[in-house]
């Protein structure tokens, strides 16, 4: 199974359709680009990276613990 995971807040409308994906999941994280060229830029990108990584690892853990059966 191939799933497209879309993570930025405006990506659901802006991301191109991927016909290869069996499923498409939209997680609207706040895009840190609003902090570009500010003193908070690095901190905001790091925080968003860590948040997405934590939550995706949890999703993967749940998928391994409760696998979907395909017929």
N, CA, C and O atoms as a Tripos MOL2 file, in Angstrom:
@<TRIPOS>MOLECULE
protein
  284   283    71     0     0
PROTEIN
NO_CHARGES

@<TRIPOS>ATOM
      1 N           0.8500   -1.1840    0.0000 N.3       1 UNK1
      2 CA          0.0000    0.0000    0.0000 C.3       1 UNK1
      3 C           0.8910    1.2420    0.0000 C.2       1 UNK1
      4 O           1.8890    1.3070    0.7170 O.2       1 UNK1
      5 N           0.5180    2.2040   -0.8010 N.am      2 UNK2
      6 CA          1.2200    3.4900   -0.8660 C.3       2 UNK2
      7 C           0.2400    4.5750   -0.4560 C.2       2 UNK2
      8 O          -0.8280    4.7140   -1.0520 O.2       2 UNK2
      9 N           0.6020    5.3400    0.5610 N.am      3 UNK3
     10 CA         -0.2630    6.4120    1.0340 C.3       3 UNK3
     11 C           0.4510    7.7400    0.8830 C.2       3 UNK3
     12 O           1.6440    7.8470    1.1640 O.2       3 UNK3
     13 N          -0.2750    8.7450    0.4430 N.am      4 UNK4
     14 CA          0.2380   10.1090    0.3820 C.3       4 UNK4
     15 C          -0.1440   10.7930    1.6930 C.2       4 UNK4
     16 O          -1.3140   10.8200    2.0740 O.2       4 UNK4
     17 N           0.8550   11.3410    2.3710 N.am      5 UNK5
     18 CA          0.6230   12.0530    3.6230 C.3       5 UNK5
     19 C           0.9580   13.5130    3.3770 C.2       5 UNK5
     20 O           2.1040   13.8620    3.0940 O.2       5 UNK5
     21 N          -0.0500   14.3540    3.4870 N.am      6 UNK6
     22 CA          0.0890   15.7870    3.2210 C.3       6 UNK6
     23 C           0.0800   16.4930    4.5710 C.2       6 UNK6
     24 O          -0.8350   16.2840    5.3670 O.2       6 UNK6
     25 N           1.0970   17.3380    4.8450 N.am      7 UNK7
     26 CA          1.2260   17.8660    6.1970 C.3       7 UNK7
     27 C           1.1030   19.3760    6.3700 C.2       7 UNK7
     28 O           0.8580   19.8130    7.4940 O.2       7 UNK7
     29 N           1.2510   20.1830    5.3610 N.am      8 UNK8
     30 CA          1.1680   21.6260    5.6420 C.3       8 UNK8
     31 C          -0.2650   22.1330    5.4820 C.2       8 UNK8
     32 O          -1.0810   21.5400    4.7760 O.2       8 UNK8
     33 N          -0.5390   23.2280    6.1480 N.am      9 UNK9
     34 CA         -1.9170   23.7080    6.2770 C.3       9 UNK9
     35 C          -2.5920   24.0540    4.9550 C.2       9 UNK9
     36 O          -3.8130   23.9420    4.8520 O.2       9 UNK9
     37 N          -1.8370   24.4700    3.9420 N.am     10 UNK10
     38 CA         -2.4740   24.7990    2.6670 C.3      10 UNK10
     39 C          -2.1980   23.7440    1.5900 C.2      10 UNK10
     40 O          -2.5500   23.9380    0.4270 O.2      10 UNK10
     41 N          -1.5720   22.6350    1.9760 N.am     11 UNK11
     42 CA         -1.1620   21.6230    0.9970 C.3      11 UNK11
     43 C          -2.3320   20.8260    0.4270 C.2      11 UNK11
     44 O          -2.2450   20.3500   -0.7040 O.2      11 UNK11
     45 N          -3.4180   20.6680    1.1720 N.am     12 UNK12
     46 CA         -4.5250   19.8610    0.6580 C.3      12 UNK12
     47 C          -5.0410   20.4400   -0.6450 C.2      12 UNK12
     48 O          -5.3910   19.6980   -1.5630 O.2      12 UNK12
     49 N          -5.0910   21.7690   -0.7330 N.am     13 UNK13
     50 CA         -5.5310   22.4080   -1.9720 C.3      13 UNK13
     51 C          -4.3790   22.5800   -2.9580 C.2      13 UNK13
     52 O          -4.5800   22.5110   -4.1710 O.2      13 UNK13
     53 N          -3.1760   22.8040   -2.4380 N.am     14 UNK14
     54 CA         -2.0450   23.1430   -3.2910 C.3      14 UNK14
     55 C          -1.2700   21.9320   -3.8150 C.2      14 UNK14
     56 O          -0.5960   22.0350   -4.8400 O.2      14 UNK14
     57 N          -1.3550   20.7830   -3.1270 N.am     15 UNK15
     58 CA         -0.5830   19.6110   -3.5570 C.3      15 UNK15
     59 C          -1.2230   18.9570   -4.7710 C.2      15 UNK15
     60 O          -2.4460   18.8450   -4.8590 O.2      15 UNK15
     61 N          -0.3970   18.5330   -5.6890 N.am     16 UNK16
     62 CA         -0.9530   17.8430   -6.8540 C.3      16 UNK16
     63 C          -1.5030   16.4800   -6.4680 C.2      16 UNK16
     64 O          -1.0430   15.8680   -5.5050 O.2      16 UNK16
     65 N          -2.4680   16.0180   -7.2040 N.am     17 UNK17
     66 CA         -3.0500   14.6980   -7.0070 C.3      17 UNK17
     67 C          -2.0200   13.6440   -7.3880 C.2      17 UNK17
     68 O          -1.3570   13.7730   -8.4170 O.2      17 UNK17
     69 N          -1.8790   12.6170   -6.5830 N.am     18 UNK18
     70 CA         -0.9510   11.5360   -6.8800 C.3      18 UNK18
     71 C          -1.7490   10.2810   -7.2140 C.2      18 UNK18
     72 O          -2.2730    9.6340   -6.3080 O.2      18 UNK18
     73 N          -1.8550    9.9210   -8.4940 N.am     19 UNK19
     74 CA         -2.6700    8.7670   -8.8840 C.3      19 UNK19
     75 C          -2.0900    7.4420   -8.4100 C.2      19 UNK19
     76 O          -2.7910    6.4300   -8.4270 O.2      19 UNK19
     77 N          -0.8180    7.4210   -7.9840 N.am     20 UNK20
     78 CA         -0.1900    6.1920   -7.4980 C.3      20 UNK20
     79 C          -0.6360    5.8450   -6.0730 C.2      20 UNK20
     80 O          -0.5120    4.6960   -5.6490 O.2      20 UNK20
     81 N          -1.1480    6.8230   -5.3390 N.am     21 UNK21
     82 CA         -1.4940    6.6130   -3.9330 C.3      21 UNK21
     83 C          -2.7840    5.8190   -3.7890 C.2      21 UNK21
     84 O          -3.7910    6.1000   -4.4390 O.2      21 UNK21
     85 N          -2.7210    4.8160   -2.9150 N.am     22 UNK22
     86 CA         -3.9180    4.0470   -2.5780 C.3      22 UNK22
     87 C          -4.7980    4.8090   -1.5980 C.2      22 UNK22
     88 O          -6.0090    4.6010   -1.5370 O.2      22 UNK22
     89 N          -4.1720    5.6880   -0.8370 N.am     23 UNK23
     90 CA         -4.8990    6.4930    0.1440 C.3      23 UNK23
     91 C          -4.2080    7.8420    0.2640 C.2      23 UNK23
     92 O          -3.0230    7.9770   -0.0430 O.2      23 UNK23
     93 N          -4.9580    8.8310    0.7100 N.am     24 UNK24
     94 CA         -4.4310   10.1900    0.8820 C.3      24 UNK24
     95 C          -4.8840   10.6830    2.2510 C.2      24 UNK24
     96 O          -6.0770   10.6870    2.5530 O.2      24 UNK24
     97 N          -3.9280   11.0970    3.0740 N.am     25 UNK25
     98 CA         -4.2160   11.5660    4.4210 C.3      25 UNK25
     99 C          -3.7290   12.9950    4.5590 C.2      25 UNK25
    100 O          -2.5980   13.3150    4.1950 O.2      25 UNK25
    101 N          -4.5870   13.8470    5.0860 N.am     26 UNK26
    102 CA         -4.2830   15.2690    5.2360 C.3      26 UNK26
    103 C          -4.1770   15.6030    6.7140 C.2      26 UNK26
    104 O          -5.1500   15.4670    7.4550 O.2      26 UNK26
    105 N          -3.0050   16.0360    7.1420 N.am     27 UNK27
    106 CA         -2.7630   16.4800    8.5040 C.3      27 UNK27
    107 C          -2.3680   17.9520    8.4340 C.2      27 UNK27
    108 O          -1.2290   18.2590    8.0830 O.2      27 UNK27
    109 N          -3.2750   18.8640    8.7570 N.am     28 UNK28
    110 CA         -3.0190   20.2960    8.5480 C.3      28 UNK28
    111 C          -2.1490   20.9360    9.6260 C.2      28 UNK28
    112 O          -2.6580   21.6220   10.5130 O.2      28 UNK28
    113 N          -0.8410   20.7140    9.5490 N.am     29 UNK29
    114 CA          0.0800   21.3750   10.4720 C.3      29 UNK29
    115 C           0.2830   22.8180   10.0390 C.2      29 UNK29
    116 O           0.2950   23.1310    8.8480 O.2      29 UNK29
    117 N           0.4410   23.6860   11.0210 N.am     30 UNK30
    118 CA          0.7210   25.0850   10.7110 C.3      30 UNK30
    119 C           2.0870   25.1750   10.0190 C.2      30 UNK30
    120 O           3.0860   24.6680   10.5300 O.2      30 UNK30
    121 N           2.1140   25.8090    8.8840 N.am     31 UNK31
    122 CA          3.3420   25.9260    8.1080 C.3      31 UNK31
    123 C           4.2660   26.9590    8.7520 C.2      31 UNK31
    124 O           3.8530   28.0990    8.9650 O.2      31 UNK31
    125 N           5.5130   26.5830    9.0660 N.am     32 UNK32
    126 CA          6.4140   27.5320    9.7220 C.3      32 UNK32
    127 C           6.9610   28.6200    8.7990 C.2      32 UNK32
    128 O           7.7040   29.4900    9.2530 O.2      32 UNK32
    129 N           6.6100   28.5880    7.5230 N.am     33 UNK33
    130 CA          7.1680   29.5820    6.5810 C.3      33 UNK33
    131 C           6.7980   31.0150    6.9360 C.2      33 UNK33
    132 O           7.4510   31.9540    6.4820 O.2      33 UNK33
    133 N           5.7630   31.1890    7.7370 N.am     34 UNK34
    134 CA          5.4090   32.5570    8.1460 C.3      34 UNK34
    135 C           6.5050   33.1780    9.0170 C.2      34 UNK34
    136 O           6.5120   34.3890    9.2370 O.2      34 UNK34
    137 N           7.4240   32.3530    9.5080 N.am     35 UNK35
    138 CA          8.5360   32.8380   10.3320 C.3      35 UNK35
    139 C           9.8360   32.9830    9.5440 C.2      35 UNK35
    140 O          10.8860   33.2660   10.1210 O.2      35 UNK35
    141 N           9.7670   32.7900    8.2300 N.am     36 UNK36
    142 CA         10.9670   32.9400    7.4030 C.3      36 UNK36
    143 C          11.5620   34.3410    7.5790 C.2      36 UNK36
    144 O          10.8460   35.3380    7.6690 O.2      36 UNK36
    145 N          12.8800   34.3790    7.6260 N.am     37 UNK37
    146 CA         13.6250   35.6390    7.7500 C.3      37 UNK37
    147 C          13.3330   36.3930    9.0440 C.2      37 UNK37
    148 O          13.4180   37.6200    9.0950 O.2      37 UNK37
    149 N          12.9860   35.6340   10.0930 N.am     38 UNK38
    150 CA         12.7950   36.2350   11.4160 C.3      38 UNK38
    151 C          13.7220   35.5140   12.3900 C.2      38 UNK38
    152 O          14.2500   34.4500   12.0660 O.2      38 UNK38
    153 N          13.9250   36.0780   13.5710 N.am     39 UNK39
    154 CA         14.7600   35.3940   14.5640 C.3      39 UNK39
    155 C          14.1780   34.0350   15.0130 C.2      39 UNK39
    156 O          14.9190   33.1890   15.5160 O.2      39 UNK39
    157 N          12.8930   33.8250   14.8410 N.am     40 UNK40
    158 CA         12.2490   32.5780   15.2640 C.3      40 UNK40
    159 C          12.2670   31.4910   14.1840 C.2      40 UNK40
    160 O          11.8080   30.3750   14.4300 O.2      40 UNK40
    161 N          12.7840   31.7970   13.0080 N.am     41 UNK41
    162 CA         12.7020   30.8710   11.8740 C.3      41 UNK41
    163 C          13.2140   29.4680   12.2190 C.2      41 UNK41
    164 O          12.4780   28.4940   12.0620 O.2      41 UNK41
    165 N          14.4250   29.3520   12.6720 N.am     42 UNK42
    166 CA         15.0310   28.0470   12.9550 C.3      42 UNK42
    167 C          14.2500   27.2960   14.0320 C.2      42 UNK42
    168 O          13.9900   26.1010   13.8950 O.2      42 UNK42
    169 N          13.8830   27.9880   15.0860 N.am     43 UNK43
    170 CA         13.1340   27.3710   16.1840 C.3      43 UNK43
    171 C          11.7850   26.8410   15.6950 C.2      43 UNK43
    172 O          11.3950   25.7290   16.0490 O.2      43 UNK43
    173 N          11.0780   27.6170   14.8970 N.am     44 UNK44
    174 CA          9.7580   27.2060   14.4140 C.3      44 UNK44
    175 C           9.8430   25.9890   13.4920 C.2      44 UNK44
    176 O           9.0210   25.0780   13.5930 O.2      44 UNK44
    177 N          10.8350   25.9680   12.5910 N.am     45 UNK45
    178 CA         11.0100   24.8130   11.7090 C.3      45 UNK45
    179 C          11.3740   23.5670   12.5150 C.2      45 UNK45
    180 O          10.8620   22.4820   12.2400 O.2      45 UNK45
    181 N          12.2500   23.7140   13.5030 N.am     46 UNK46
    182 CA         12.6310   22.5800   14.3480 C.3      46 UNK46
    183 C          11.4330   22.0420   15.1320 C.2      46 UNK46
    184 O          11.2360   20.8300   15.2180 O.2      46 UNK46
    185 N          10.6400   22.9430   15.6980 N.am     47 UNK47
    186 CA          9.4580   22.5070   16.4510 C.3      47 UNK47
    187 C           8.4750   21.7490   15.5650 C.2      47 UNK47
    188 O           7.9440   20.7130   15.9670 O.2      47 UNK47
    189 N           8.2330   22.2610   14.3650 N.am     48 UNK48
    190 CA          7.2810   21.5920   13.4670 C.3      48 UNK48
    191 C           7.8190   20.2450   13.0300 C.2      48 UNK48
    192 O           7.0710   19.2680   12.9750 O.2      48 UNK48
    193 N           9.1060   20.1750   12.7180 N.am     49 UNK49
    194 CA          9.7480   18.9170   12.3460 C.3      49 UNK49
    195 C           9.5650   17.8790   13.4540 C.2      49 UNK49
    196 O           9.1780   16.7420   13.1850 O.2      49 UNK49
    197 N           9.8410   18.2660   14.6870 N.am     50 UNK50
    198 CA          9.7260   17.3280   15.8080 C.3      50 UNK50
    199 C           8.2800   16.8940   16.0290 C.2      50 UNK50
    200 O           8.0170   15.7240   16.3070 O.2      50 UNK50
    201 N           7.3580   17.8170   15.9070 N.am     51 UNK51
    202 CA          5.9440   17.4790   16.0860 C.3      51 UNK51
    203 C           5.4980   16.4550   15.0360 C.2      51 UNK51
    204 O           4.8740   15.4500   15.3750 O.2      51 UNK51
    205 N           5.8150   16.7080   13.7780 N.am     52 UNK52
    206 CA          5.4190   15.7900   12.7050 C.3      52 UNK52
    207 C           6.0900   14.4350   12.9070 C.2      52 UNK52
    208 O           5.4420   13.4000   12.7560 O.2      52 UNK52
    209 N           7.3720   14.4280   13.2460 N.am     53 UNK53
    210 CA          8.0930   13.1710   13.4500 C.3      53 UNK53
    211 C           7.4630   12.3580   14.5810 C.2      53 UNK53
    212 O           7.2440   11.1570   14.4180 O.2      53 UNK53
    213 N           7.1690   12.9800   15.7160 N.am     54 UNK54
    214 CA          6.5410   12.2850   16.8440 C.3      54 UNK54
    215 C           5.2130   11.6730   16.4400 C.2      54 UNK54
    216 O           4.9500   10.5030   16.7170 O.2      54 UNK54
    217 N           4.3810   12.4650   15.7870 N.am     55 UNK55
    218 CA          3.0420   11.9950   15.4540 C.3      55 UNK55
    219 C           3.0670   10.9220   14.3670 C.2      55 UNK55
    220 O           2.2630    9.9910   14.4090 O.2      55 UNK55
    221 N           3.9660   11.0330   13.4050 N.am     56 UNK56
    222 CA          4.0620   10.0020   12.3640 C.3      56 UNK56
    223 C           4.6120    8.6950   12.9290 C.2      56 UNK56
    224 O           4.1790    7.6160   12.5260 O.2      56 UNK56
    225 N           5.5640    8.7840   13.8610 N.am     57 UNK57
    226 CA          6.0610    7.5730   14.5180 C.3      57 UNK57
    227 C           4.9430    6.8760   15.2890 C.2      57 UNK57
    228 O           4.8610    5.6480   15.2970 O.2      57 UNK57
    229 N           4.0810    7.6630   15.9380 N.am     58 UNK58
    230 CA          2.9460    7.0880   16.6530 C.3      58 UNK58
    231 C           1.9900    6.3840   15.6830 C.2      58 UNK58
    232 O           1.5150    5.2840   15.9660 O.2      58 UNK58
    233 N           1.7130    7.0110   14.5550 N.am     59 UNK59
    234 CA          0.8440    6.4030   13.5450 C.3      59 UNK59
    235 C           1.4370    5.0840   13.0570 C.2      59 UNK59
    236 O           0.7280    4.0840   12.9420 O.2      59 UNK59
    237 N           2.7430    5.0850   12.7710 N.am     60 UNK60
    238 CA          3.4020    3.8600   12.3060 C.3      60 UNK60
    239 C           3.3280    2.7790   13.3750 C.2      60 UNK60
    240 O           3.0850    1.6130   13.0670 O.2      60 UNK60
    241 N           3.5360    3.1600   14.6200 N.am     61 UNK61
    242 CA          3.4270    2.1960   15.7190 C.3      61 UNK61
    243 C           2.0290    1.5820   15.7620 C.2      61 UNK61
    244 O           1.8810    0.3690   15.9160 O.2      61 UNK61
    245 N           1.0170    2.4160   15.6270 N.am     62 UNK62
    246 CA         -0.3660    1.9080   15.6470 C.3      62 UNK62
    247 C          -0.6340    0.9880   14.4580 C.2      62 UNK62
    248 O          -1.3380   -0.0120   14.5970 O.2      62 UNK62
    249 N          -0.0830    1.3140   13.3010 N.am     63 UNK63
    250 CA         -0.2830    0.4660   12.1240 C.3      63 UNK63
    251 C           0.3620   -0.9000   12.3260 C.2      63 UNK63
    252 O          -0.1790   -1.9140   11.8870 O.2      63 UNK63
    253 N           1.5060   -0.9310   12.9840 N.am     64 UNK64
    254 CA          2.1710   -2.2010   13.2420 C.3      64 UNK64
    255 C           1.4140   -3.0130   14.2810 C.2      64 UNK64
    256 O           1.3370   -4.2380   14.1860 O.2      64 UNK64
    257 N           0.8490   -2.3220   15.2830 N.am     65 UNK65
    258 CA          0.1380   -2.9970   16.3630 C.3      65 UNK65
    259 C          -1.2360   -3.4960   15.9090 C.2      65 UNK65
    260 O          -1.6860   -4.5550   16.3460 O.2      65 UNK65
    261 N          -1.8890   -2.7530   15.0520 N.am     66 UNK66
    262 CA         -3.2210   -3.0860   14.5580 C.3      66 UNK66
    263 C          -3.2160   -3.0790   13.0410 C.2      66 UNK66
    264 O          -3.7860   -2.1730   12.4330 O.2      66 UNK66
    265 N          -2.5820   -4.0720   12.4090 N.am     67 UNK67
    266 CA         -2.4680   -4.0670   10.9530 C.3      67 UNK67
    267 C          -3.8210   -4.2160   10.2610 C.2      67 UNK67
    268 O          -4.7310   -4.8800   10.7580 O.2      67 UNK67
    269 N          -3.9170   -3.5850    9.1150 N.am     68 UNK68
    270 CA         -5.1330   -3.6740    8.3000 C.3      68 UNK68
    271 C          -5.0270   -4.9280    7.4480 C.2      68 UNK68
    272 O          -3.9850   -5.1980    6.8520 O.2      68 UNK68
    273 N          -6.0950   -5.6800    7.3960 N.am     69 UNK69
    274 CA         -6.1250   -6.8910    6.5840 C.3      69 UNK69
    275 C          -6.7090   -6.5570    5.2200 C.2      69 UNK69
    276 O          -7.8010   -5.9960    5.1270 O.2      69 UNK69
    277 N          -5.9830   -6.9000    4.1640 N.am     70 UNK70
    278 CA         -6.4370   -6.6730    2.8060 C.3      70 UNK70
    279 C          -6.8420   -8.0070    2.2000 C.2      70 UNK70
    280 O          -6.2200   -9.0360    2.4610 O.2      70 UNK70
    281 N          -7.8830   -7.9760    1.3970 N.am     71 UNK71
    282 CA         -8.2910   -9.2290    0.7460 C.3      71 UNK71
    283 C          -8.1070   -9.1600   -0.7480 C.2      71 UNK71
    284 O          -8.4000  -10.1270   -1.4520 O.2      71 UNK71
@<TRIPOS>BOND
     1     1     2 1
     2     2     3 1
     3     3     4 2
     4     3     5 am
     5     5     6 1
     6     6     7 1
     7     7     8 2
     8     7     9 am
     9     9    10 1
    10    10    11 1
    11    11    12 2
    12    11    13 am
    13    13    14 1
    14    14    15 1
    15    15    16 2
    16    15    17 am
    17    17    18 1
    18    18    19 1
    19    19    20 2
    20    19    21 am
    21    21    22 1
    22    22    23 1
    23    23    24 2
    24    23    25 am
    25    25    26 1
    26    26    27 1
    27    27    28 2
    28    27    29 am
    29    29    30 1
    30    30    31 1
    31    31    32 2
    32    31    33 am
    33    33    34 1
    34    34    35 1
    35    35    36 2
    36    35    37 am
    37    37    38 1
    38    38    39 1
    39    39    40 2
    40    39    41 am
    41    41    42 1
    42    42    43 1
    43    43    44 2
    44    43    45 am
    45    45    46 1
    46    46    47 1
    47    47    48 2
    48    47    49 am
    49    49    50 1
    50    50    51 1
    51    51    52 2
    52    51    53 am
    53    53    54 1
    54    54    55 1
    55    55    56 2
    56    55    57 am
    57    57    58 1
    58    58    59 1
    59    59    60 2
    60    59    61 am
    61    61    62 1
    62    62    63 1
    63    63    64 2
    64    63    65 am
    65    65    66 1
    66    66    67 1
    67    67    68 2
    68    67    69 am
    69    69    70 1
    70    70    71 1
    71    71    72 2
    72    71    73 am
    73    73    74 1
    74    74    75 1
    75    75    76 2
    76    75    77 am
    77    77    78 1
    78    78    79 1
    79    79    80 2
    80    79    81 am
    81    81    82 1
    82    82    83 1
    83    83    84 2
    84    83    85 am
    85    85    86 1
    86    86    87 1
    87    87    88 2
    88    87    89 am
    89    89    90 1
    90    90    91 1
    91    91    92 2
    92    91    93 am
    93    93    94 1
    94    94    95 1
    95    95    96 2
    96    95    97 am
    97    97    98 1
    98    98    99 1
    99    99   100 2
   100    99   101 am
   101   101   102 1
   102   102   103 1
   103   103   104 2
   104   103   105 am
   105   105   106 1
   106   106   107 1
   107   107   108 2
   108   107   109 am
   109   109   110 1
   110   110   111 1
   111   111   112 2
   112   111   113 am
   113   113   114 1
   114   114   115 1
   115   115   116 2
   116   115   117 am
   117   117   118 1
   118   118   119 1
   119   119   120 2
   120   119   121 am
   121   121   122 1
   122   122   123 1
   123   123   124 2
   124   123   125 am
   125   125   126 1
   126   126   127 1
   127   127   128 2
   128   127   129 am
   129   129   130 1
   130   130   131 1
   131   131   132 2
   132   131   133 am
   133   133   134 1
   134   134   135 1
   135   135   136 2
   136   135   137 am
   137   137   138 1
   138   138   139 1
   139   139   140 2
   140   139   141 am
   141   141   142 1
   142   142   143 1
   143   143   144 2
   144   143   145 am
   145   145   146 1
   146   146   147 1
   147   147   148 2
   148   147   149 am
   149   149   150 1
   150   150   151 1
   151   151   152 2
   152   151   153 am
   153   153   154 1
   154   154   155 1
   155   155   156 2
   156   155   157 am
   157   157   158 1
   158   158   159 1
   159   159   160 2
   160   159   161 am
   161   161   162 1
   162   162   163 1
   163   163   164 2
   164   163   165 am
   165   165   166 1
   166   166   167 1
   167   167   168 2
   168   167   169 am
   169   169   170 1
   170   170   171 1
   171   171   172 2
   172   171   173 am
   173   173   174 1
   174   174   175 1
   175   175   176 2
   176   175   177 am
   177   177   178 1
   178   178   179 1
   179   179   180 2
   180   179   181 am
   181   181   182 1
   182   182   183 1
   183   183   184 2
   184   183   185 am
   185   185   186 1
   186   186   187 1
   187   187   188 2
   188   187   189 am
   189   189   190 1
   190   190   191 1
   191   191   192 2
   192   191   193 am
   193   193   194 1
   194   194   195 1
   195   195   196 2
   196   195   197 am
   197   197   198 1
   198   198   199 1
   199   199   200 2
   200   199   201 am
   201   201   202 1
   202   202   203 1
   203   203   204 2
   204   203   205 am
   205   205   206 1
   206   206   207 1
   207   207   208 2
   208   207   209 am
   209   209   210 1
   210   210   211 1
   211   211   212 2
   212   211   213 am
   213   213   214 1
   214   214   215 1
   215   215   216 2
   216   215   217 am
   217   217   218 1
   218   218   219 1
   219   219   220 2
   220   219   221 am
   221   221   222 1
   222   222   223 1
   223   223   224 2
   224   223   225 am
   225   225   226 1
   226   226   227 1
   227   227   228 2
   228   227   229 am
   229   229   230 1
   230   230   231 1
   231   231   232 2
   232   231   233 am
   233   233   234 1
   234   234   235 1
   235   235   236 2
   236   235   237 am
   237   237   238 1
   238   238   239 1
   239   239   240 2
   240   239   241 am
   241   241   242 1
   242   242   243 1
   243   243   244 2
   244   243   245 am
   245   245   246 1
   246   246   247 1
   247   247   248 2
   248   247   249 am
   249   249   250 1
   250   250   251 1
   251   251   252 2
   252   251   253 am
   253   253   254 1
   254   254   255 1
   255   255   256 2
   256   255   257 am
   257   257   258 1
   258   258   259 1
   259   259   260 2
   260   259   261 am
   261   261   262 1
   262   262   263 1
   263   263   264 2
   264   263   265 am
   265   265   266 1
   266   266   267 1
   267   267   268 2
   268   267   269 am
   269   269   270 1
   270   270   271 1
   271   271   272 2
   272   271   273 am
   273   273   274 1
   274   274   275 1
   275   275   276 2
   276   275   277 am
   277   277   278 1
   278   278   279 1
   279   279   280 2
   280   279   281 am
   281   281   282 1
   282   282   283 1
   283   283   284 2
@<TRIPOS>SUBSTRUCTURE
     1 UNK1         2 RESIDUE 1 A UNK
     2 UNK2         6 RESIDUE 1 A UNK
     3 UNK3        10 RESIDUE 1 A UNK
     4 UNK4        14 RESIDUE 1 A UNK
     5 UNK5        18 RESIDUE 1 A UNK
     6 UNK6        22 RESIDUE 1 A UNK
     7 UNK7        26 RESIDUE 1 A UNK
     8 UNK8        30 RESIDUE 1 A UNK
     9 UNK9        34 RESIDUE 1 A UNK
    10 UNK10       38 RESIDUE 1 A UNK
    11 UNK11       42 RESIDUE 1 A UNK
    12 UNK12       46 RESIDUE 1 A UNK
    13 UNK13       50 RESIDUE 1 A UNK
    14 UNK14       54 RESIDUE 1 A UNK
    15 UNK15       58 RESIDUE 1 A UNK
    16 UNK16       62 RESIDUE 1 A UNK
    17 UNK17       66 RESIDUE 1 A UNK
    18 UNK18       70 RESIDUE 1 A UNK
    19 UNK19       74 RESIDUE 1 A UNK
    20 UNK20       78 RESIDUE 1 A UNK
    21 UNK21       82 RESIDUE 1 A UNK
    22 UNK22       86 RESIDUE 1 A UNK
    23 UNK23       90 RESIDUE 1 A UNK
    24 UNK24       94 RESIDUE 1 A UNK
    25 UNK25       98 RESIDUE 1 A UNK
    26 UNK26      102 RESIDUE 1 A UNK
    27 UNK27      106 RESIDUE 1 A UNK
    28 UNK28      110 RESIDUE 1 A UNK
    29 UNK29      114 RESIDUE 1 A UNK
    30 UNK30      118 RESIDUE 1 A UNK
    31 UNK31      122 RESIDUE 1 A UNK
    32 UNK32      126 RESIDUE 1 A UNK
    33 UNK33      130 RESIDUE 1 A UNK
    34 UNK34      134 RESIDUE 1 A UNK
    35 UNK35      138 RESIDUE 1 A UNK
    36 UNK36      142 RESIDUE 1 A UNK
    37 UNK37      146 RESIDUE 1 A UNK
    38 UNK38      150 RESIDUE 1 A UNK
    39 UNK39      154 RESIDUE 1 A UNK
    40 UNK40      158 RESIDUE 1 A UNK
    41 UNK41      162 RESIDUE 1 A UNK
    42 UNK42      166 RESIDUE 1 A UNK
    43 UNK43      170 RESIDUE 1 A UNK
    44 UNK44      174 RESIDUE 1 A UNK
    45 UNK45      178 RESIDUE 1 A UNK
    46 UNK46      182 RESIDUE 1 A UNK
    47 UNK47      186 RESIDUE 1 A UNK
    48 UNK48      190 RESIDUE 1 A UNK
    49 UNK49      194 RESIDUE 1 A UNK
    50 UNK50      198 RESIDUE 1 A UNK
    51 UNK51      202 RESIDUE 1 A UNK
    52 UNK52      206 RESIDUE 1 A UNK
    53 UNK53      210 RESIDUE 1 A UNK
    54 UNK54      214 RESIDUE 1 A UNK
    55 UNK55      218 RESIDUE 1 A UNK
    56 UNK56      222 RESIDUE 1 A UNK
    57 UNK57      226 RESIDUE 1 A UNK
    58 UNK58      230 RESIDUE 1 A UNK
    59 UNK59      234 RESIDUE 1 A UNK
    60 UNK60      238 RESIDUE 1 A UNK
    61 UNK61      242 RESIDUE 1 A UNK
    62 UNK62      246 RESIDUE 1 A UNK
    63 UNK63      250 RESIDUE 1 A UNK
    64 UNK64      254 RESIDUE 1 A UNK
    65 UNK65      258 RESIDUE 1 A UNK
    66 UNK66      262 RESIDUE 1 A UNK
    67 UNK67      266 RESIDUE 1 A UNK
    68 UNK68      270 RESIDUE 1 A UNK
    69 UNK69      274 RESIDUE 1 A UNK
    70 UNK70      278 RESIDUE 1 A UNK
    71 UNK71      282 RESIDUE 1 A UNK
